């Protein structure tokens, strides 16, 4: 069984499982979940954010608005017809 199919099975199970079972699963994974989501204690992550922030402030990189980014992303999938 692939990781993706396991992920889907777990997702489907969690959506309908009893509260007691959800709490038990969470108790097992609580510390791991907290560690994975505590990005501010990840020195590599914080260093990358600091670098990107400095690049933005020094105008080393050109920023775009959300609307511009969304337009480029959604527009890139369109096929040109003749």
C-alpha positions in Angstrom: 0.0 0.0 0.0 1.4 3.4 -0.9 1.8 6.2 1.5 -0.7 8.2 -0.4 -3.4 5.5 -0.1 -2.6 5.1 3.7 -3.0 8.9 4.1 -6.4 8.8 2.4 -7.6 5.8 4.5 -6.5 7.6 7.7 -8.2 10.8 6.6 -11.4 9.0 5.8 -11.3 7.2 9.1 -10.6 10.3 11.2 -13.5 12.1 9.6 -16.0 9.6 11.0 -14.2 8.1 14.0 -15.7 8.4 17.5 -14.4 11.2 19.6 -12.7 8.8 22.0 -10.7 7.3 19.2 -9.7 10.7 17.8 -8.4 11.7 21.3 -6.5 8.5 21.6 -4.8 9.0 18.2 -4.0 12.6 19.1 -2.5 11.5 22.4 -0.1 9.1 20.6 1.0 11.8 18.1 0.7 15.0 20.2 4.4 15.5 20.8 5.3 14.8 17.2 2.6 17.1 15.9 3.7 19.9 18.2 7.4 19.5 17.1 6.5 19.5 13.4 4.5 22.7 13.7 6.8 24.7 15.9 8.6 26.5 13.0 9.9 29.3 15.1 12.3 27.0 16.8 13.6 25.7 13.5 16.8 27.7 12.9 16.9 26.9 9.2 13.3 28.1 8.7 13.9 31.3 10.6 17.1 32.0 8.8 15.4 31.6 5.4 12.6 34.0 6.5 15.2 36.5 7.7 17.0 36.3 4.4 13.8 36.7 2.3 12.7 39.6 4.5 16.1 41.4 4.1 16.0 40.8 0.3 12.5 42.3 0.1 13.4 45.3 2.3 16.5 46.0 0.2 14.5 45.7 -3.0 16.8 42.9 -4.1 13.7 41.0 -5.1 10.6 42.2 -6.8 7.5 41.5 -4.8 4.1 41.0 -6.4 0.6 41.4 -4.9 -1.7 38.5 -4.2 -3.8 39.5 -7.1 -0.8 39.6 -9.5 0.4 36.2 -8.2 -3.1 34.6 -8.5 -3.5 36.0 -12.0 -0.2 34.6 -13.1 -0.9 31.2 -11.5 -4.4 30.8 -12.8 -3.5 32.3 -16.2 -0.6 30.0 -16.7 -2.9 27.0 -17.0 -4.9 28.4 -19.9 -4.3 27.1 -23.3 -4.2 29.5 -26.2 -6.6 28.6 -29.0 -6.0 29.5 -32.6 
